[in-house]
Amino acid sequence: MAENTLSILTPSVNNLTVRILVRAAGLDFEERDVWGKKDEPGFIDKDPAQLTPLLEEEGLPNGSLWESCAIMAYLCDKHGLDHLYPKDIGERAVINSAMFYLVGTLYPHLARATYPVLGFPQYAGEVAIAPDASDAMRARAREDAEAALAQPLEAFHTFYIDGKQFIGGDGPSIADIRLAATLEFLRAIDYDFPAWAEEYMSAVEASLGNAYSEPAGDVRGYIASVKAPA
């Protein structure tokens, strides 16, 4: 049995982050695609949040852990992957801040801009799933979310990267894995990336090689299928 078992959804950029990490670190892992199975009792018993990716391994107090950033941080600490998650408290604080800012600010905008196109479920209370919302209201909400992406993206550029090649400095960190993977979804809406973002994504992939490209192929394939003419 593999040391690390990951329950995943292959089209998801949230899942992509951990899939990249275990490959880049050369960790022993097994992936289980749980598409359509997250509401099964056996899965809910170990993951009541019904979130993926889900890591299962013996070192965890509850036997399992969800949330991609938490999983990456845990695996880096356990396996001494200091080049991906530095031990210096100042450097680590920047990595943590970038990841928290992404999941708390950037990703909600990105989800509202891309999920309607990707066919992913929306969060409760969103205009996209309001029963009395018109098509025009739904389109306006998606467009507003897309427009709102510019500000947090610029914050990543000017503050977290700030003249460096990566958030992690000379090499990608887990925050870079999280950001680059997340931006893959913007291909679904043909987002007009600023030049720095295109260069940044290419640099992350070039640095990580097949550890990035192979699992990213699942996300890219799904996006291509969504965008293909009916």
C-alpha positions in Angstrom: 0.0 0.0 0.0 1.3 3.5 -0.9 2.5 5.7 2.0 0.2 8.5 0.8 -3.3 7.9 -0.6 -4.9 10.8 -2.4 -8.6 10.9 -3.2 -8.9 13.4 -6.1 -11.0 14.9 -8.9 -8.8 15.0 -12.0 -10.4 18.2 -13.6 -9.8 20.2 -10.4 -7.0 22.8 -10.0 -7.4 22.5 -6.2 -6.5 18.8 -6.5 -3.9 19.5 -9.1 -1.7 21.3 -6.5 -1.2 18.3 -4.4 -0.8 16.0 -7.4 2.1 18.2 -8.5 3.6 18.3 -5.1 3.8 14.6 -4.6 5.4 14.1 -8.0 7.8 17.0 -7.6 8.9 15.6 -4.2 9.2 12.0 -5.4 6.8 10.8 -2.7 5.2 7.4 -2.7 1.5 7.9 -3.5 -1.7 6.3 -4.8 -4.4 8.4 -6.5 -8.1 7.5 -6.3 -10.5 9.4 -8.6 -13.7 9.9 -6.5 -15.7 11.7 -9.2 -19.3 11.0 -8.4 -18.4 9.1 -5.2 -18.0 11.9 -2.6 -21.5 11.4 -1.2 -20.9 7.7 -0.5 -21.0 6.8 3.2 -17.5 5.3 3.2 -16.1 8.6 1.9 -18.1 10.8 4.2 -16.9 8.8 7.2 -13.3 9.9 6.6 -14.2 13.3 4.9 -17.4 14.8 6.3 -16.6 18.0 4.4 -16.7 16.0 1.2 -13.8 18.0 -0.1 -10.9 16.9 -2.3 -8.0 16.5 -2.4 -8.1 14.1 0.6 -4.9 12.7 2.0 -5.0 9.5 4.0 -1.9 8.3 5.9 -1.0 6.8 9.2 0.8 9.9 10.6 -2.4 12.0 10.7 -4.3 12.2 14.1 -7.7 11.6 12.3 -6.2 9.5 9.6 -7.1 12.0 6.8 -6.6 15.6 5.9 -8.3 17.8 3.3 -7.5 21.4 2.0 -4.7 21.5 -0.6 -2.5 24.1 1.1 -2.7 22.2 4.5 -1.8 18.9 2.8 1.2 20.5 1.0 2.5 22.1 4.1 2.1 18.9 6.1 4.0 16.8 3.5 6.8 19.4 3.2 7.2 19.4 7.0 7.1 15.6 7.3 9.6 15.0 4.5 11.9 18.0 5.0 11.0 19.6 1.7 12.6 23.0 2.7 13.1 24.0 -0.9 9.4 24.0 -1.4 8.3 25.3 2.1 11.2 27.1 3.8 11.8 26.8 7.6 12.8 30.4 8.0 9.8 32.0 9.7 9.9 35.2 7.6 10.0 33.3 4.3 7.4 30.9 5.5 5.1 33.7 6.5 5.2 35.1 3.0 4.4 31.6 1.5 1.5 31.2 4.0 0.2 34.7 3.3 0.2 34.1 -0.5 -1.7 30.8 -0.1 -4.2 32.3 2.3 -4.7 35.3 0.0 -5.3 33.0 -2.9 -7.9 30.8 -1.3 -9.6 33.7 0.5 -9.6 36.4 -2.2 -8.4 35.3 -5.6 -10.1 31.9 -5.8 -13.6 33.1 -5.0 -13.4 35.5 -7.9 -11.9 32.9 -10.2 -14.6 30.3 -9.2 -17.4 32.8 -10.0 -15.8 33.6 -13.3 -15.0 30.1 -14.5 -17.3 27.6 -12.7 -20.4 28.5 -14.9 -18.3 27.8 -18.0 -16.7 24.6 -16.6 -20.1 23.2 -15.4 -19.0 23.0 -11.8 -21.5 23.3 -8.9 -21.8 26.9 -7.5 -21.8 27.8 -3.9 -25.1 28.5 -2.1 -26.2 32.1 -2.4 -24.5 32.7 -5.7 -26.3 34.6 -8.5 -25.5 31.8 -10.9 -27.8 29.3 -9.1 -30.5 31.8 -7.9 -33.8 30.4 -9.2 -35.1 33.8 -10.1 -32.0 35.2 -11.7 -32.2 36.0 -15.4 -29.6 34.9 -17.9 -28.5 38.6 -18.1 -28.0 38.7 -14.3 -25.9 35.5 -14.4 -23.8 36.8 -17.2 -23.2 40.1 -15.5 -22.2 38.3 -12.3 -19.7 36.2 -14.1 -18.3 39.2 -16.0 -18.0 41.2 -12.8 -16.0 38.3 -11.1 -13.7 38.1 -14.1 -13.1 41.9 -14.0 -12.3 41.6 -10.2 -9.4 39.2 -10.9 -7.1 42.0 -12.0 -6.5 43.5 -8.6 -5.5 40.3 -6.7 -3.4 39.2 -9.7 -1.5 42.5 -9.6 -1.0 42.1 -5.8 0.7 38.7 -6.5 2.9 40.4 -9.1 3.9 43.5 -7.2 4.1 42.1 -3.6 4.6 38.4 -3.5 6.8 38.0 -6.6 8.2 41.5 -6.5 11.0 41.2 -9.1 11.8 37.6 -8.3 11.1 34.7 -10.6 8.9 32.9 -8.1 7.1 33.6 -4.8 9.7 31.2 -3.4 12.6 33.2 -4.9 14.9 31.3 -7.2 12.7 28.2 -7.2 9.0 27.5 -6.9 7.5 27.0 -3.5 4.1 25.4 -2.6 2.6 28.9 -3.0 3.9 28.9 -6.6 2.4 25.5 -7.2 -0.9 26.7 -5.8 -1.0 29.9 -7.9 0.2 28.4 -11.2 -2.2 25.5 -10.9 -5.1 27.8 -10.0 -4.5 30.0 -13.1 -5.0 27.0 -15.4 -8.8 27.4 -15.0 -8.6 30.9 -16.6 -8.0 29.2 -19.9 -11.6 28.1 -19.8 -12.7 31.7 -20.3 -9.8 32.8 -22.6 -8.7 35.3 -19.9 -6.4 38.0 -21.1 -3.4 37.2 -18.9 -0.9 40.0 -18.3 2.4 39.2 -19.8 4.1 38.5 -16.5 1.5 35.8 -15.6 2.1 33.9 -18.8 5.8 34.0 -18.2 5.4 33.0 -14.6 3.2 30.0 -15.4 5.6 28.8 -18.1 8.5 29.2 -15.6 6.8 27.2 -12.9 6.1 24.4 -15.4 9.6 24.5 -16.8 11.1 24.3 -13.4 8.9 21.4 -12.2 8.9 19.5 -15.5 6.7 16.5 -15.9 5.7 16.7 -12.3 3.6 19.7 -13.3 2.8 18.8 -17.0 1.5 15.3 -16.5 -1.3 16.0 -14.0 -1.9 19.4 -15.5 -2.8 17.5 -18.7 -6.0 16.3 -17.0 -7.1 19.8 -16.2 -6.2 21.0 -19.7 -8.0 18.1 -21.3 -11.2 18.8 -19.3 -11.1 22.5 -20.3 -10.6 21.6 -23.9 -13.6 19.2 -23.8 -15.7 22.0 -22.3 -14.7 24.5 -24.9 -15.1 22.0 -27.8 -18.1 22.7 -30.2 -21.1 20.7 -29.3 
